[in-house]
């Protein structure tokens, strides 16, 4: 039995590719958190009404061009979002 084909690749290339994916995922999570925070603010003040949308869900689906599944996921995150208060000494 030989080694798996994965082990035929250069270890540095594999490591660099995995590290790049991790970095991209971290950036994506940061951007998603920023988007949820902004959408929470938009939802609280119902800013989407100015663009002619009746709900935040419609704004996400039609205005931001998310799929239905993405819209539902984002709405769940927005509804669960609780702003944190910065406490300074």
N, C-alpha and C positions, 0 to 999 in steps of 0.2 A: 504494500500500500504506500502510495506516495503522499507527499504533502498536498494540502489543499491549494487550489490555484491562487488564493489570496496571498500566500507566502511567496509567490513568484514576483510580486511587485516590490519595488524599492521601498524599504521601510521608511525612509525619509519622506517620500512622496505620499505614502499612506498616512503618516503622522501629520504632515502639512495639510492634507485634504481634510482629515478629521478635525484638526484644530481650526481650520477655516470654517467648517460647518458649525462648530461650537460658537465661534465668534459671531457668525451671521445670525445664529439663533438668539444669542444674547442681545444683539442689536434689534432683532425683530420683537423680542419680548419687551424691550425698553420702549420701542415705538408703539406697541400695542397698549402698554400701560398709559402712555401719553394720550393716545387716541381715546381710551376709555375715560380718562379724566376730562378731556375736552367734551366728549359726548355727554358726560354726566352734567356738565355745566350747561350745555345746549339744551338738554332735556329739562333741567330745573327751570330754565327761563323760557322754554318753548320757542327758541329762536328759529326752529325749523318751519314755524308757521309763516315767517316772512318769505320763504321760498315756495310757499303753497303746499307744504306737506302737512297732513293732519296728525301724523304720529312720528315719533322718532324712528320707528321701524320702517316706515315708508321712506323717510329721508335716507336711512342707511341703504335700503334696497335700491331705490330709484336714483337718489341723489349721489350717493357714494359708490354705487354700482357693486355692492356686495351681493353674493348669492343669498338665497333664502336661508341656507344652513349657516353661512357666515353671519348674516343679520341676526338670526336667533341667538347665536353664540355671543355676539357683541352685546346684544340687548341684555342677556343674562348677566354679563360682566358689568354692564352699566348699572343695572338694578341692584347688584350686590356691592357696588362701589361705595366705600365710606371714606370721605376725605379725612386726612390726618391733620392734626393741629401741630404746628411747630412750636415747641416750648423752648424759649430762650432763657438763659440764666441772667 
